[in-house]
């Protein structure tokens, strides 16, 4: 049948299963969610990250991204730095506590994903799946890659 209900179910249920398994391992080892690690990692990798960057990179709504940032600022993992070229926006910067949390939790994140995937797929299949998912995501975004 192609890309119908079965495809949708496989795609979504696989994402949920992987997300939940990685989340469980990170919570057990580090006391934070996979979402926290994902957000902090994205900010660390993005020069002069702003809330809009979170929105685009993680497919969030502006209100959701703003609330996440507020919580992480309150937790002491992030700080807002005024954007010198646009007074209406701020850059998001990891604090020392945020960098430490990420340095501690990211290895658990990466090992969890690797364990889950390598238990089922070969390295070549993993690379192919990554390529296909990136292609699908870019196509859904109108060819945008980030």
C-alpha positions as CSV (number, residue, x, y, z in Angstrom):
1,X,0.0,0.0,0.0
2,X,2.9,2.4,0.5
3,X,2.8,5.3,2.8
4,X,-0.5,4.8,4.6
5,X,-1.7,4.0,8.1
6,X,0.8,1.1,8.5
7,X,3.7,3.4,7.6
8,X,2.4,6.1,9.9
9,X,2.0,3.6,12.8
10,X,5.5,2.2,12.3
11,X,7.1,5.6,12.1
12,X,5.3,7.2,15.1
13,X,5.3,4.1,17.3
14,X,9.0,3.6,16.7
15,X,9.8,7.2,17.6
16,X,7.7,6.9,20.8
17,X,9.4,3.6,21.8
18,X,12.9,4.9,21.2
19,X,12.1,8.2,22.9
20,X,10.7,6.5,26.0
21,X,13.5,4.0,26.3
22,X,16.2,6.7,26.0
23,X,14.2,8.9,28.4
24,X,13.9,6.1,31.0
25,X,17.7,5.5,30.9
26,X,18.6,9.2,31.2
27,X,16.1,9.8,34.0
28,X,17.5,6.8,35.9
29,X,21.2,7.8,35.4
30,X,20.9,11.6,35.4
31,X,17.6,12.6,36.9
32,X,16.6,14.7,33.9
33,X,14.5,14.0,30.7
34,X,15.7,13.3,27.2
35,X,14.1,16.6,26.3
36,X,16.3,18.5,28.6
37,X,19.4,16.9,27.2
38,X,18.2,17.5,23.6
39,X,17.5,21.2,24.3
40,X,20.7,21.9,26.2
41,X,22.7,20.0,23.4
42,X,21.0,22.1,20.7
43,X,21.9,25.3,22.5
44,X,25.5,24.2,23.0
45,X,25.8,23.4,19.3
46,X,24.2,26.6,18.1
47,X,26.2,29.8,18.1
48,X,24.2,32.7,19.6
49,X,21.2,30.4,20.1
50,X,17.8,32.1,20.5
51,X,14.3,30.9,21.3
52,X,13.6,31.0,17.5
53,X,16.5,28.5,17.0
54,X,14.9,26.1,19.4
55,X,11.5,26.5,17.7
56,X,13.1,25.6,14.3
57,X,15.5,22.9,15.4
58,X,13.2,21.0,17.7
59,X,9.9,21.6,16.0
60,X,8.4,23.5,19.0
61,X,5.9,26.2,19.2
62,X,7.2,29.6,20.4
63,X,5.2,29.5,23.6
64,X,6.5,26.0,24.4
65,X,10.1,27.0,23.7
66,X,9.8,30.1,25.8
67,X,8.4,28.2,28.8
68,X,11.2,25.6,28.5
69,X,13.8,28.4,28.5
70,X,12.1,30.0,31.5
71,X,12.3,26.7,33.4
72,X,15.9,26.1,32.5
73,X,16.9,29.6,33.5
74,X,15.1,29.1,36.8
75,X,16.9,25.7,37.2
76,X,20.3,27.5,36.7
77,X,21.1,25.6,33.5
78,X,20.7,28.6,31.1
79,X,21.1,32.3,31.1
80,X,19.9,34.9,28.7
81,X,22.5,37.4,27.3
82,X,21.3,40.5,25.5
83,X,21.7,40.3,21.7
84,X,23.9,43.3,20.8
85,X,22.4,43.5,17.3
86,X,18.8,43.1,18.3
87,X,17.6,44.5,21.7
88,X,14.3,42.5,21.3
89,X,16.0,39.2,21.5
90,X,18.5,37.4,23.8
91,X,21.0,34.7,23.2
92,X,20.7,31.5,25.3
93,X,23.9,30.4,27.0
94,X,24.6,27.4,29.1
95,X,25.7,28.1,32.6
96,X,28.5,26.1,34.2
97,X,25.7,24.0,35.8
98,X,24.1,23.5,32.4
99,X,27.4,22.5,30.8
100,X,28.1,20.1,33.7
101,X,24.6,18.5,33.4
102,X,25.1,18.1,29.6
103,X,28.6,16.7,30.0
104,X,27.2,14.1,32.5
105,X,24.0,13.2,30.7
106,X,25.0,13.3,27.0
107,X,27.1,10.1,27.2
108,X,24.0,8.3,28.6
109,X,21.9,9.7,25.8
110,X,24.4,8.7,23.1
111,X,25.0,5.2,24.6
112,X,21.2,4.6,24.9
113,X,20.5,5.5,21.3
114,X,23.4,3.4,20.1
115,X,22.4,0.4,22.2
116,X,18.8,0.5,21.1
117,X,19.6,0.9,17.4
118,X,22.6,-1.4,17.2
119,X,20.6,-4.2,18.8
120,X,18.4,-4.2,15.7
121,X,20.2,-2.5,12.7
122,X,23.6,-2.7,11.2
123,X,25.8,0.4,10.9
124,X,25.0,0.6,7.2
125,X,21.2,0.3,7.9
126,X,21.5,2.9,10.7
127,X,23.3,5.3,8.3
128,X,20.7,4.7,5.6
129,X,17.8,5.2,8.0
130,X,19.4,8.4,9.3
131,X,19.8,9.7,5.7
132,X,16.2,8.8,4.8
133,X,14.7,10.4,7.9
134,X,16.8,13.6,7.3
135,X,15.6,13.6,3.7
136,X,12.0,13.2,4.8
137,X,12.3,15.9,7.5
138,X,13.9,18.3,5.0
139,X,11.2,17.6,2.4
140,X,8.5,18.3,5.0
141,X,10.2,21.6,5.8
142,X,10.3,22.6,2.2
143,X,13.9,21.6,1.7
144,X,15.2,23.4,4.8
145,X,17.9,21.4,6.7
146,X,17.8,23.2,10.0
